[in-house]
């Protein structure tokens, strides 16, 4: 998993959303994808979005990291509490529900929650332990990956992970230094 500096990530995320007209569906986002990186949004648009959304997006960002570090454990991204499959399924459709409708206390309340995992991480043939595919094998800094001093070391770590995967061809470790 590559983790980037959250300050730049939030700005870049906003800019992408602006490029696709703040699309609420995949279909609309795809239709608008030709607009990606063709212009910069006005600073006022960024400031309005930042003031309205950035704290919730920070929670989503942290939740995303937790998800991969905990093997797909179902958590509410706003509270960090372990949640139910019903609530989880609602959380996975953020454009359908408002934040108020997604509130943990509203859906889960005070019921005792048995930890469960994203169904995409459960045992499925041909993977007998699919949950291992929902755990990050490596966490690297996207900023360090692009840095001239630290980048070669970060890319070497990534190369070591790829070396251990079946059906993935990677260049030799000696050649990686030249490519970076």
C-alpha positions in Angstrom: 0.0 0.0 0.0 1.3 3.4 -1.0 0.4 6.1 1.5 0.7 9.7 0.4 0.9 12.9 2.3 -2.7 13.6 3.4 -2.5 17.4 2.7 -1.5 16.9 -0.9 -3.9 14.0 -1.3 -6.9 16.0 -0.2 -6.1 18.8 -2.6 -5.5 16.3 -5.5 -8.7 14.4 -4.6 -10.7 17.7 -4.7 -9.1 18.6 -8.1 -10.1 15.2 -9.6 -13.7 15.6 -8.2 -13.9 19.1 -9.7 -12.6 17.7 -13.1 -15.5 15.2 -13.2 -18.1 17.7 -12.0 -18.3 16.2 -8.5 -20.0 13.1 -10.2 -22.1 10.9 -7.9 -22.1 7.8 -10.1 -19.4 5.8 -11.9 -21.2 6.4 -15.2 -21.1 10.2 -14.9 -17.5 10.1 -13.7 -16.5 8.1 -16.7 -18.4 10.4 -19.1 -16.5 13.3 -17.5 -13.1 11.6 -17.4 -11.9 13.4 -20.5 -11.8 16.6 -18.3 -9.2 15.1 -15.9 -6.1 17.3 -15.6 -7.2 19.7 -18.3 -7.6 22.7 -16.0 -7.1 23.8 -12.4 -10.1 24.6 -10.3 -10.6 28.1 -8.9 -9.2 28.5 -5.4 -12.7 29.4 -4.1 -14.0 26.0 -5.2 -11.3 24.3 -3.2 -11.9 26.4 -0.1 -15.7 25.7 -0.2 -15.1 22.0 -0.6 -12.4 22.0 2.1 -14.6 23.6 4.6 -17.5 21.3 3.9 -15.8 18.0 3.3 -12.2 17.7 4.3 -12.8 16.4 7.9 -15.0 13.6 6.6 -12.5 12.8 3.9 -9.7 12.6 6.5 -11.8 10.0 8.3 -12.3 8.1 5.0 -8.5 8.2 4.4 -7.7 6.8 7.9 -10.4 4.2 7.5 -8.9 3.1 4.2 -5.5 2.5 5.9 -7.2 0.6 8.8 -9.1 -1.6 6.4 -5.9 -2.8 4.7 -4.0 -3.1 8.0 -6.8 -5.2 9.6 -7.6 -7.6 6.8 -10.9 -6.0 5.8 -12.4 -5.8 9.3 -15.8 -4.0 9.0 -15.5 -0.6 10.8 -17.5 2.6 10.7 -15.2 5.2 9.1 -16.6 8.0 11.2 -16.3 6.5 14.7 -13.8 3.7 14.1 -16.1 1.2 15.8 -16.6 -2.3 14.6 -19.8 -2.4 12.7 -22.5 -4.8 11.3 -22.7 -6.1 7.8 -26.0 -4.1 7.3 -24.2 -0.9 8.3 -21.1 -1.8 6.2 -23.2 -2.3 3.1 -24.7 1.2 3.6 -21.3 2.7 4.1 -20.1 1.2 0.8 -22.8 3.3 -0.9 -21.9 6.8 0.3 -23.7 8.6 -2.6 -27.0 6.9 -1.7 -27.1 7.9 2.0 -26.5 11.1 3.8 -24.0 11.2 6.6 -26.9 11.5 9.0 -28.4 8.3 7.6 -25.1 6.5 8.0 -24.6 7.5 11.6 -23.4 4.5 13.7 -25.8 5.2 16.5 -28.7 5.3 14.1 -28.0 2.0 12.4 -26.1 -0.1 15.0 -27.1 1.6 18.2 -26.0 -0.2 21.4 -26.2 -3.7 20.0 -23.2 -6.0 20.6 -21.3 -6.4 17.3 -19.5 -9.5 16.4 -16.4 -8.6 14.4 -16.8 -9.6 10.7 -14.9 -9.0 7.6 -15.6 -7.6 4.1 -17.1 -10.5 2.1 -14.4 -9.8 -0.6 -11.9 -10.9 2.0 -13.5 -14.2 3.0 -12.6 -17.7 1.8 -13.4 -18.1 -1.8 -12.1 -20.7 -4.3 -9.4 -20.8 -5.6 -8.0 -18.7 -2.7 -8.3 -20.7 0.5 -7.2 -17.7 2.6 -8.6 -14.8 0.7 -8.3 -12.5 3.8 -4.6 -12.5 3.2 -5.3 -10.6 0.0 -6.9 -7.9 2.2 -3.8 -7.2 4.2 -1.1 -4.9 3.0 2.1 -6.8 2.4 4.0 -3.5 2.6 3.3 0.1 3.4 5.5 2.7 1.7 5.5 6.4 1.5 4.4 7.8 -1.9 6.5 10.9 -1.1 9.6 8.8 -0.4 9.0 6.7 -3.5 9.3 9.9 -5.6 12.2 11.3 -3.6 15.7 11.1 -5.2 17.3 10.1 -1.9 14.7 7.6 -0.6 13.0 6.5 -3.9 15.4 3.7 -4.8 15.1 2.1 -1.4 11.3 2.3 -1.5 11.1 0.9 -5.0 13.5 -1.9 -3.9 11.0 -2.9 -1.1 8.2 -2.9 -3.7 10.3 -5.1 -6.0 10.9 -7.6 -3.2 7.2 -8.0 -2.7 6.6 -8.4 -6.5 9.4 -11.0 -6.7 7.4 -13.3 -4.5 4.2 -13.2 -6.5 3.4 -15.9 -9.0 2.8 -15.0 -12.6 4.3 -11.5 -12.2 7.4 -10.8 -14.2 9.7 -8.2 -12.8 13.1 -7.0 -13.9 16.1 -8.2 -12.0 17.1 -6.5 -8.8 20.4 -5.2 -10.4 18.4 -3.5 -13.2 16.0 -1.8 -10.8 18.6 0.8 -9.7 18.9 2.0 -13.3 15.2 2.1 -13.9 14.4 4.1 -10.8 
